[in-house]
């Protein structure tokens, strides 16, 4: 019988069976075993009876059939049930253990710090993932609520706790679910109406949520979509179309939208999460509403949003109207609606991370159900355990370092009446590069400053002449032919004549490296200048002997290699952009 079945049988609300585990600071579901009496106390750890003392050690070494003796709710050092106690007459109630009164045991007082559930987030993705993670402690059956879609190679197979990751959050305009008949296009196949690329840094000090306008003109690349029979169908790409058509149109799945994001930004998307209109309604109702602020009276007949100037708590239909209105704020366009959505999501995140929500088992129960039923994800993160792992990583990011921004755009020059936008090539590349290179858009506390200074010092010092550099070149993950291309460039354009191309490396590297011995540091610094290598690529150690038996530094081209003469130096500071952070409340104008 599942947990809900137990709740019905015993007339107990499942939400009331959550117990805080003081060892982890997380809520766990404790179900009363069938036939058990809640008033029977557990054996107390302490001095056993004389009979028990003679057999305590053997009893601890034996496992009780059908029960883990170290499971929560039982003292691991207590004697097993096979230890005899004092004999008693038939019908006489059992004698309590020494120092223990009959009746319900008073639980230990919970420390304030351990009353906080540790998963939280900063955008709809963070919220959905966070509550999905919380759901893992409640019921495994919630995994059945989460819809998954196989997008093939467009998404990763799993989730790594040790790497930065990028999630594409998609809000569709498809009319699914009861009560949504009045929203969006009734004939829509489910386009990508709201899109946020969420980047979470490797060190978990910051995250960036970059909105992608639905009316952004892009070239949608060819993509593959899984069919019902398991086969793959190639869907031809289209040029000069709105971004929102990357989903739904011509049978495109979320993998096509992920591929389009990479084509536009150069950023590889690891996973996707998709939700419909119901997500906003059910999640806001589950947390008893979200606080928003409007700078003026709002009365939009299209979205049916009606609010007076000031602060309000909204949920359900009213919350959905707030994030969908296009005619209430700013210039009444999609870009201003995006700003309002970002403010709303920041407020929802703050509500999610508040003590009133995170310490309420009842609210966590409702949130788990609401979030998992509203969510579709790729198969790589479709397990509740994986969502829980992701949530635990997301909760590490401080809300003050969660940045909301938007792809830099400008009006489409091909239009007389501006209805769409195009990427602003003068400012957008710097934003994309910052995200690709894991650079924060907020001031974060730098870790391991001494270590970073030591790495940076590798580029400080004298440089040899290019003609003095002796280098062996290997391909460790770059495009085929990259080693030969680099050799030709170094010899013909840069005067590095003592260079040799030695084919593929023994292992694949994500990043290009330059290994050298201490007496070759001047050669390494000069080659790093020519190649545009960062200090982190410099690997002091030992050199190797080339074919002539002479010491040579070793250049291994990694997956990050962009081409001969193309700098690999990454930005250390993000560009100045229009942004907001999740910790601050802003009135929509």
C-alpha positions in Angstrom: 0.0 0.0 0.0 1.3 3.4 -0.9 1.6 6.3 1.6 -1.7 7.9 0.5 -3.4 4.5 1.0 -2.1 4.3 4.5 -3.3 7.8 5.2 -6.8 6.9 4.2 -6.8 3.6 6.1 -5.6 5.1 9.3 -7.5 8.4 8.8 -4.2 10.3 8.9 -3.3 13.2 6.6 0.0 12.3 4.8 1.2 15.8 5.4 1.0 15.3 9.2 3.4 12.3 8.9 6.4 14.4 7.9 9.2 14.3 10.6 12.3 16.5 10.7 15.5 14.4 10.6 17.9 16.3 12.9 20.9 14.7 11.3 20.2 16.2 7.8 17.9 19.1 8.5 15.4 17.7 6.0 11.8 16.5 6.3 11.2 12.8 5.9 8.0 10.8 5.7 7.5 8.4 8.7 4.6 6.1 8.2 3.2 4.2 11.2 3.5 0.4 10.5 0.2 -1.4 10.0 -1.2 -2.5 13.3 1.3 -0.5 15.4 0.2 1.6 18.3 1.5 5.1 18.4 1.6 5.1 22.2 4.2 2.3 22.6 7.5 3.8 23.5 10.8 2.7 21.9 13.4 1.0 24.0 15.7 3.5 25.6 19.4 3.4 25.1 20.9 3.0 28.6 21.5 0.3 31.3 19.7 -2.9 30.3 18.4 -5.5 32.7 20.7 -8.1 34.1 19.5 -10.7 31.6 20.0 -8.3 28.7 23.5 -7.4 29.8 24.7 -10.9 29.3 23.5 -11.0 25.7 23.8 -7.4 24.5 26.7 -7.8 22.1 25.4 -10.9 20.3 22.0 -9.2 19.9 23.6 -6.2 18.2 25.3 -8.4 15.6 22.1 -10.1 14.5 19.8 -8.5 12.0 16.1 -8.4 12.7 14.2 -10.0 9.7 12.2 -7.5 7.7 13.7 -4.4 9.5 16.9 -2.4 9.3 18.1 -2.1 12.9 19.7 1.3 12.0 16.6 2.7 10.4 15.3 6.1 11.5 13.1 5.8 14.6 15.2 3.1 16.3 18.3 3.4 18.4 21.1 1.5 16.7 22.6 0.4 20.1 19.4 -0.9 21.6 19.1 -4.7 22.2 17.2 -6.6 19.5 13.8 -8.1 20.0 15.3 -11.5 20.7 16.8 -10.3 24.0 14.6 -11.7 26.8 13.3 -9.3 29.4 12.0 -9.9 32.9 9.3 -12.7 33.0 5.8 -11.6 33.6 2.4 -13.3 34.2 0.0 -13.8 31.4 -2.2 -10.8 30.8 0.1 -8.5 32.8 1.2 -5.4 30.9 4.9 -5.3 30.0 7.2 -3.5 32.5 8.7 -0.3 31.2 12.4 -0.2 30.7 14.4 1.4 33.6 14.1 5.2 33.6 11.3 5.3 31.0 7.7 6.2 31.6 4.8 4.7 29.8 3.1 6.9 27.2 4.1 8.9 24.1 7.8 9.8 24.0 8.5 13.5 23.8 10.6 14.2 20.8 13.9 16.1 21.2 13.7 19.8 20.9 14.6 20.9 17.3 17.2 23.5 16.9 16.2 26.5 14.9 18.9 26.0 12.3 17.7 22.4 11.7 14.1 23.5 11.0 15.0 24.7 7.6 14.6 22.5 4.5 17.6 23.1 2.4 16.3 23.3 -1.2 15.3 26.5 -2.9 15.8 28.4 -6.1 15.5 31.6 -8.1 13.3 31.2 -11.2 10.4 28.9 -12.2 13.1 26.3 -12.9 14.5 26.7 -9.4 11.1 26.6 -7.9 10.0 23.5 -9.8 13.2 21.7 -9.2 13.3 22.6 -5.6 9.9 21.3 -4.8 10.5 18.2 -6.9 13.5 17.6 -4.7 11.5 18.0 -1.6 9.0 15.6 -3.0 11.6 12.9 -3.1 11.5 12.7 0.7 7.7 12.4 0.6 6.6 9.8 -2.0 8.3 8.0 -4.8 5.0 7.9 -6.7 5.5 11.6 -7.5 8.0 10.4 -10.1 4.9 9.2 -12.0 3.6 12.8 -12.1 6.6 14.1 -14.0 6.3 13.8 -17.7 9.5 13.0 -19.7 10.4 13.5 -23.3 13.4 11.9 -25.1 15.2 14.6 -27.1 18.1 12.5 -28.0 21.5 14.1 -28.2 20.1 17.6 -27.6 20.2 16.9 -23.8 22.8 15.2 -21.5 22.2 11.7 -20.2 22.4 12.7 -16.6 23.2 15.4 -14.1 26.7 16.2 -12.6 27.0 17.8 -9.1 30.5 19.0 -9.9 29.9 21.0 -13.0 28.2 24.2 -14.1 24.9 23.5 -15.8 22.4 25.2 -18.1 18.7 24.5 -18.1 16.2 25.8 -20.6 12.9 26.6 -19.0 10.0 26.7 -21.5 6.5 28.0 -20.9 4.2 26.9 -23.6 1.0 28.6 -24.9 -0.8 25.3 -25.3 -4.3 25.1 -23.8 -3.8 22.1 -21.6 -5.7 21.6 -18.4 -9.1 22.6 -17.1 -9.9 26.3 -17.0 -7.4 27.4 -19.6 -9.7 27.7 -22.6 -9.6 31.5 -22.5 -5.8 31.8 -22.7 -3.5 31.9 -25.7 -4.3 30.6 -29.2 -6.9 27.9 -29.1 -5.3 26.3 -32.2 -1.7 26.5 -30.9 0.4 23.3 -31.1 2.3 24.6 -28.1 4.9 27.2 -29.0 7.8 28.4 -26.8 5.9 31.4 -25.4 8.2 32.1 -22.4 11.9 31.1 -22.4 14.6 31.4 -19.7 18.1 30.0 -20.0 19.2 29.3 -16.4 23.0 29.0 -15.9 24.2 27.8 -12.5 27.9 28.4 -11.8 30.3 25.6 -11.1 31.1 26.9 -7.6 27.4 27.6 -6.9 28.1 31.2 -5.9 25.8 32.6 -8.6 23.3 31.9 -11.3 22.0 33.8 -14.3 18.5 33.6 -15.7 18.5 35.0 -19.2 15.2 35.5 -20.9 14.9 34.9 -24.6 12.1 37.0 -26.3 9.5 34.9 -28.1 9.5 37.4 -31.0 13.3 37.2 -31.5 14.0 36.5 -35.2 16.3 33.5 -35.6 17.4 30.7 -37.9 16.0 27.4 -36.5 18.4 24.6 -37.4 17.6 21.1 -38.5 16.7 18.9 -35.6 15.6 15.4 -34.8 12.4 14.4 -33.1 11.5 11.0 -31.6 8.3 9.5 -33.1 5.7 7.3 -31.3 7.2 4.2 -32.8 10.6 5.0 -31.5 12.1 6.1 -34.8 13.7 9.5 -35.4 12.5 12.1 -37.8 14.6 14.9 -39.1 12.7 18.2 -39.2 14.1 20.7 -41.6 15.2 24.1 -40.2 13.7 27.4 -41.2 15.4 30.8 -41.5 14.3 34.3 -40.4 11.4 33.1 -38.1 10.3 33.9 -34.6 12.0 32.0 -31.8 8.8 30.6 -30.5 8.3 28.5 -33.6 11.3 26.4 -32.5 8.8 24.4 -30.5 5.6 22.8 -31.8 5.9 24.0 -35.4 6.3 21.2 -37.9 6.4 18.7 -35.0 9.4 20.3 -33.3 10.1 19.1 -29.7 12.0 20.9 -26.9 15.2 19.5 -28.2 14.7 21.7 -31.3 14.4 24.7 -29.0 17.6 23.7 -27.2 19.4 23.4 -30.5 18.1 26.8 -31.5 19.4 28.4 -28.3 22.8 27.0 -29.0 22.7 28.2 -32.6 21.8 31.8 -31.5 24.0 32.1 -28.4 26.8 29.4 -28.7 25.8 28.2 -25.2 25.2 24.4 -24.9 22.0 23.6 -23.1 22.2 20.5 -20.8 18.5 20.0 -19.9 15.1 21.4 -20.4 12.0 21.9 -18.2 8.6 22.7 -19.7 5.4 23.8 -18.1 2.0 25.1 -19.3 -0.5 27.6 -17.9 -1.3 25.4 -15.0 2.1 25.7 -13.4 1.6 29.4 -12.5 -1.9 28.8 -11.1 -1.1 25.7 -9.1 2.2 26.8 -7.7 1.1 30.2 -6.5 -2.0 28.6 -4.9 0.2 26.0 -3.2 2.2 28.8 -1.4 -0.9 30.8 -0.6 -0.1 33.5 -3.1 2.8 35.6 -4.2 3.5 39.2 -3.4 3.7 41.6 -6.3 3.7 45.4 -6.7 2.4 47.7 -9.4 3.2 51.3 -9.8 -0.2 52.3 -11.2 -3.7 51.0 -11.5 -4.1 48.1 -13.9 -7.3 47.2 -15.8 -6.5 44.9 -18.8 -9.6 43.5 -20.5 -7.5 41.1 -22.6 -5.8 39.3 -19.7 -8.5 40.2 -17.2 -6.0 41.6 -14.8 -7.3 44.3 -12.5 -5.1 45.7 -9.7 -4.9 49.0 -7.9 -1.6 50.7 -7.5 0.5 49.2 -4.7 1.2 45.8 -3.3 -0.9 42.7 -3.7 -0.9 39.0 -3.0 -2.0 37.1 -6.1 -2.5 33.4 -6.9 -4.3 31.1 -9.3 -6.0 32.8 -12.3 -5.0 36.3 -11.1 -1.3 35.2 -11.0 -1.5 33.8 -14.5 -3.1 37.0 -15.8 -0.3 39.0 -14.2 2.5 37.1 -16.1 0.5 37.0 -19.4 -0.6 40.7 -19.7 1.1 42.5 -22.6 -0.8 45.8 -22.3 -0.4 46.9 -18.7 3.2 47.9 -18.3 6.0 49.7 -20.2 5.5 50.0 -23.9 3.0 47.2 -23.9 5.3 44.8 -25.7 6.9 41.4 -25.0 10.1 42.9 -23.7 8.3 44.7 -20.9 6.2 41.6 -20.2 9.5 39.7 -19.7 10.6 42.2 -17.0 7.4 41.7 -15.2 7.7 38.0 -15.4 11.2 38.2 -14.0 10.0 40.3 -11.1 7.2 37.8 -10.5 9.5 34.8 -10.5 11.9 36.5 -8.1 9.0 37.0 -5.7 7.9 33.4 -6.1 11.4 32.3 -5.3 11.5 34.5 -2.2 8.2 33.0 -1.1 9.5 29.5 -1.7 12.6 30.1 0.4 10.7 31.8 3.3 10.6 29.9 6.6 6.8 29.8 6.5 6.9 27.7 3.4 10.0 25.6 3.9 9.1 24.5 7.5 5.5 23.6 6.6 5.0 19.9 5.8 1.5 20.7 4.5 2.8 23.3 2.0 5.6 21.1 0.9 3.1 18.3 0.2 1.0 20.6 -1.9 4.0 22.0 -3.7 5.3 18.6 -4.5 2.1 17.6 -6.1 1.6 20.9 -7.9 5.1 21.1 -9.3 5.5 17.5 -10.5 2.1 17.5 -12.2 3.0 20.8 -14.1 6.4 19.6 -15.2 7.8 18.0 -18.4 11.6 17.3 -18.5 14.1 15.5 -20.6 14.8 11.9 -19.7 18.3 12.8 -18.4 16.7 14.4 -15.3 13.4 12.5 -15.2 14.0 10.6 -12.0 13.0 12.3 -8.7 16.4 11.4 -7.3 18.1 13.4 -10.0 15.7 16.3 -9.5 16.6 16.1 -5.8 20.3 16.2 -6.5 19.8 19.2 -8.8 17.7 20.9 -6.1 20.4 20.5 -3.5 22.9 22.2 -5.8 20.5 25.0 -6.6 19.8 25.8 -3.0 23.5 26.7 -2.5 23.1 29.8 -4.7 22.3 33.0 -2.6 19.3 34.9 -3.9 21.3 38.1 -4.1 23.5 36.4 -6.7 20.7 35.2 -8.9 20.6 37.6 -11.8 17.7 38.1 -14.2 18.5 39.6 -17.6 17.4 39.4 -21.2 19.2 38.7 -24.5 20.3 42.1 -25.8 18.2 42.9 -28.8 17.2 45.8 -31.1 14.2 46.4 -33.4 14.1 44.4 -36.6 15.5 46.7 -39.3 13.5 44.9 -41.9 10.2 46.0 -40.5 8.5 49.4 -40.9 6.1 48.6 -38.0 8.3 47.0 -35.4 6.8 43.7 -34.2 9.9 41.6 -33.8 13.5 42.0 -32.6 16.9 40.7 -33.6 20.1 40.0 -31.6 22.1 43.1 -30.9 25.5 42.0 -32.2 27.3 44.9 -30.6 26.5 43.8 -27.0 25.0 40.3 -27.0 28.2 38.3 -27.7 29.8 39.6 -24.5 26.7 38.4 -22.5 26.8 35.0 -24.2 30.6 34.7 -23.6 30.2 35.5 -19.9 27.6 32.8 -19.4 29.7 30.3 -21.5 32.7 31.0 -19.3 30.9 30.9 -16.0 31.3 34.6 -15.2 28.9 36.0 -12.6 26.8 39.1 -13.3 26.8 40.0 -9.6 29.7 40.7 -7.2 30.5 37.3 -5.6 32.9 36.5 -2.9 36.0 35.1 -4.5 37.2 31.8 -3.3 40.8 30.6 -3.0 42.3 34.0 -3.8 45.8 32.8 -3.1 45.4 29.9 -5.5 44.0 32.1 -8.3 46.9 34.6 -7.8 49.4 31.7 -8.1 47.8 30.6 -11.3 47.8 34.2 -12.7 51.5 34.5 -11.9 52.4 31.8 -14.4 52.0 34.4 -17.2 54.3 36.9 -15.4 57.9 36.9 -16.4 60.2 37.1 -19.4 59.3 35.8 -22.9 61.5 34.0 -25.3 61.7 34.7 -29.0 59.1 32.8 -31.1 62.0 31.1 -33.0 63.2 29.6 -29.7 60.0 27.8 -28.9 60.2 24.1 -29.2 56.7 22.5 -29.0 54.9 19.2 -29.7 51.2 19.6 -30.7 48.5 17.0 -29.9 44.8 16.9 -30.6 43.0 16.2 -27.3 39.4 16.8 -28.3 39.4 19.6 -30.9 37.9 19.2 -34.4 39.8 16.8 -36.6 42.7 18.5 -38.3 43.2 21.1 -35.6 46.7 20.0 -34.7 47.9 20.3 -38.3 46.1 23.6 -38.7 47.9 25.0 -35.6 51.2 23.7 -36.8 50.8 25.4 -40.1 49.8 28.7 -38.4 52.6 28.6 -35.9 55.3 27.9 -38.5 54.0 30.1 -41.4 52.5 33.1 -39.5 54.2 33.2 -36.1 57.7 32.0 -36.8 57.6 29.0 -34.4 59.7 26.7 -36.6 60.7 24.2 -34.0 57.1 22.8 -33.8 55.9 19.3 -34.5 52.4 17.8 -34.9 52.1 14.4 -33.3 48.4 13.4 -33.9 45.9 12.5 -31.2 46.5 12.7 -27.5 46.0 9.7 -25.2 43.0 11.3 -23.5 40.3 13.7 -24.3 40.5 17.1 -22.6 37.7 19.7 -22.2 40.2 22.6 -22.2 43.5 23.2 -24.0 46.6 22.8 -21.9 50.3 23.8 -22.2 52.7 21.6 -20.2 56.3 22.7 -19.6 59.3 22.4 -17.3 60.6 25.3 -15.1 63.4 26.1 -17.5 60.9 26.4 -20.4 58.6 28.9 -18.7 59.7 31.8 -21.0 58.9 29.7 -24.1 55.5 28.7 -22.6 54.6 32.3 -21.8 55.5 33.4 -25.3 53.4 30.6 -26.8 50.5 31.4 -24.5 50.6 35.0 -25.8 50.5 33.8 -29.4 47.7 31.3 -28.8 45.7 33.5 -26.5 45.8 31.0 -23.7 44.7 31.9 -20.2 46.9 31.3 -17.1 44.8 28.3 -16.2 46.0 26.5 -19.3 49.6 26.7 -18.1 50.6 23.4 -16.5 54.1 23.6 -14.9 55.7 20.2 -14.5 57.9 18.2 -16.9 58.5 18.5 -20.6 58.9 15.6 -23.0 61.7 14.8 -25.5 60.9 15.3 -29.1 61.9 13.1 -32.0 65.4 14.5 -31.9 65.8 13.9 -28.1 65.4 17.6 -27.3 63.1 18.8 -24.5 59.9 20.3 -25.9 56.8 21.8 -24.3 53.5 20.0 -24.9 50.5 21.8 -26.4 47.3 19.7 -26.2 44.2 21.1 -28.0 41.0 20.5 -26.0 37.4 20.7 -26.9 37.4 24.4 -26.2 39.9 25.0 -29.1 38.2 27.5 -31.6 40.8 27.6 -34.3 44.4 28.6 -35.0 45.0 32.2 -33.8 41.6 32.4 -32.0 42.1 33.5 -28.4 40.9 31.2 -25.6 41.3 33.8 -22.9 37.9 34.0 -21.1 36.4 37.2 -19.7 36.9 37.8 -16.0 34.1 40.3 -15.6 30.6 40.3 -17.0 29.4 43.2 -19.2 27.1 45.9 -17.8 23.5 44.9 -18.7 20.0 45.7 -17.7 19.3 43.3 -14.9 17.6 42.6 -11.6 18.3 40.2 -8.8 16.0 37.7 -7.1 16.4 39.1 -3.6 14.8 42.5 -4.4 11.2 43.5 -4.9 10.5 45.9 -7.7 7.2 47.5 -8.6 6.0 46.9 -12.2 5.7 50.1 -14.2 
